[in-house]
Amino acid sequence: MIRFFRRFGVTAAFAATVLTGLSLAPPARAVPSFARQTGLACEACHTVFPELTPFGRRFKLGGYTLTTRPMVSDVDLTKHSTLSLQDLPPLSIMAQVSSTWWNKTLPDSGSDNGSLSSQNGQTEFPQQLSLFYAGKIADNMGAFFQMTYQQASGSFSIDNSDIRFADHSDGGDLVYGLTLNNNPTVQDVWNSTPAWGAPFFAAPTGSPTPTAAPLITSLGAKVGGLGAYALYKDQYYLEFTAYRSALQGVGHPYDSTSSSVIDGVAPYWRAAYETQWNKHALEFGTFGLWAKYLPTSSGAQGIHPGVHDTYLDTGLDLQYQYLGEENNFSLLGSYLHENVEHNMNNLNTGVSGVTSAAKPITGLTRWQATASYFFRRRYGGSLSFTKTTGSHDSIAYAPGISKSTGTSGFQSGYGKGKPDSQFETLELDYMPWLNTKILAQYTIYNQFNGGSGAYDGSTGRKASDNNTALIGLWLAF
């Protein structure tokens, strides 16, 4: 492991400190409190935020505990550390500001069959404002807590969060730990899995977005999970985490008024292999989640506990990085397949709105690939491709209905009963400073909710009508 730090120009004395701290820390994100804690510039842990470098991945697996700052400390009679606090709290702020335009204005939500239009696009100031506690808590423990304000809701809520305990073997070959987090894959150290995958700057709430997505991508801040992980010789990674529902603003999750509830425990697994040579790093791996899950709120949840569907999400991922003095290149790829066994007994419960599909088994598959390049970590951009395909099902993927009928699904339905979507996102970035990103982004939709034209079965809206242009500002301080 010492060889790893020497490759990155770290002195032997500092490498010893790093080795001690690395086995004591939880996950890492692009927040300046980590830079203040370690005394290292952002580029030590990030190619361009939020993508992690090999050093950043080790810092995250070590538990966010590496520090060069003075500590408030104490020991007991046996010289065992009983307190190790930073002299300043590890706080950071992140802000995103954006303005978007769509190829065709969205129909107004109060109109019939799209006869009225809303404003074209939207400006959000801020689109997102986050407060972080991110850093060391004790010698072997660190945390990443995110509290986020969103303009669309006008309120603060718990966002991606993770607490870690970490340690290492005497020789440093094995790093191991525990993670307590609220979003499957948020604890991952590669940017090829859903929570920290591209595009990193998403269009704001209210922008046209394909509806169908694997379950593993939609559980953020709805679950709580405790897991164990290990990294051997900086190459072999294994993790297992068990999740339970932890809904915000709900006193008792398994109740007729709540939705999106896991029955019991949902196991998550992750295995990966990474190799590094010269300025290159290559990772490939697999991950997945199994859950008995009730996706919609209905009386059946309280009256007939256990009328859930069974989800199995399995994924493969790949990440390649070239980290040069002036040139940085990354390639991210993932394949994610979801198999859903629907509880067809729900048809016989007599409770309206329970049945989630017309067939006993449906499938959903998503491919993603992103290539990015940056020159001197200042000028660059990325190109992303996303394609989703799935089973035909008239209930799971129902057509949208006009507001005049009093039925939901207006302008967001599936006119052909299929979830198929495909889009590409081109982004250009300028970073005058390592913690400031100015970007221009354009997303092209080839398919949307099952079709390229008249996809919603109601307003005649085409996939290309949803093409989205965005300009944004991303700050972290």
TAKA-V506524 format. One record per residue. RES is the residue in one small letter. SS is DSSP state (helix for helix, strand for strand, loop for the rest). Layout:
res=[RES RES]
ss=[SS SS]
This chain:
res=[m i r f f r r f g v t a a f a a t v l t g l s l a p p a r a v p s f a r q t g l a c e a c h t v f p e l t p f g r r f k l g g y t l t t r p m v s d v d l t k h s t l s l q d l p p l s i m a q v s s t w w n k t l p d s g s d n g s l s s q n g q t e f p q q l s l f y a g k i a d n m g a f f q m t y q q a s g s f s i d n s d i r f a d h s d g g d l v y g l t l n n n p t v q d v w n s t p a w g a p f f a a p t g s p t p t a a p l i t s l g a k v g g l g a y a l y k d q y y l e f t a y r s a l q g v g h p y d s t s s s v i d g v a p y w r a a y e t q w n k h a l e f g t f g l w a k y l p t s s g a q g i h p g v h d t y l d t g l d l q y q y l g e e n n f s l l g s y l h e n v e h n m n n l n t g v s g v t s a a k p i t g l t r w q a t a s y f f r r r y g g s l s f t k t t g s h d s i a y a p g i s k s t g t s g f q s g y g k g k p d s q f e t l e l d y m p w l n t k i l a q y t i y n q f n g g s g a y d g s t g r k a s d n n t a l i g l w l a f]
ss=[loop helix helix helix helix helix helix loop loop loop loop helix helix helix helix helix helix helix helix helix helix helix loop loop strand loop loop loop loop loop loop helix helix helix helix helix helix helix loop loop loop helix helix helix loop strand loop loop loop loop loop strand loop helix helix helix helix helix helix helix helix loop strand loop loop loop loop loop loop loop strand strand strand strand strand loop loop loop loop loop strand strand strand strand strand strand loop loop loop loop strand strand strand strand strand strand strand strand strand strand strand strand loop loop loop loop strand loop loop loop loop loop loop loop loop loop strand loop loop loop loop strand strand strand strand strand strand strand strand strand strand strand strand strand strand strand strand strand loop loop strand strand strand strand strand strand strand strand strand strand loop loop loop loop strand strand strand strand loop loop loop strand strand strand strand strand strand strand loop loop loop loop loop strand strand strand strand strand strand strand strand loop loop loop loop loop loop loop loop loop loop loop loop helix helix helix loop loop loop loop loop loop loop loop loop loop loop loop loop loop loop loop loop loop helix helix helix loop loop loop loop loop strand strand strand strand strand strand strand strand strand strand loop loop loop strand strand strand strand strand strand strand strand strand strand loop loop loop loop loop loop loop loop loop loop loop loop loop loop loop strand strand loop loop loop strand strand strand strand strand strand strand strand strand strand strand strand loop loop strand strand strand strand strand strand strand strand strand strand strand strand strand strand strand loop loop loop loop helix helix helix helix helix loop loop loop loop loop strand strand strand strand strand strand strand strand strand strand strand strand strand strand strand loop loop loop strand strand strand strand strand strand strand strand strand strand strand strand strand strand strand loop loop helix helix helix helix helix loop loop loop loop loop loop loop loop loop loop loop loop strand strand strand strand strand strand strand strand strand strand strand strand strand strand strand loop loop loop strand strand strand strand strand strand strand strand strand strand strand strand loop loop loop loop loop loop loop loop loop loop loop loop helix helix helix loop loop loop loop loop loop loop loop loop loop loop loop loop loop loop strand strand strand strand strand strand strand strand strand strand strand strand strand loop loop strand strand strand strand strand strand strand strand strand strand strand strand strand loop loop strand loop loop loop loop loop loop loop loop loop loop loop helix helix helix helix loop strand strand strand strand strand strand strand strand strand loop]
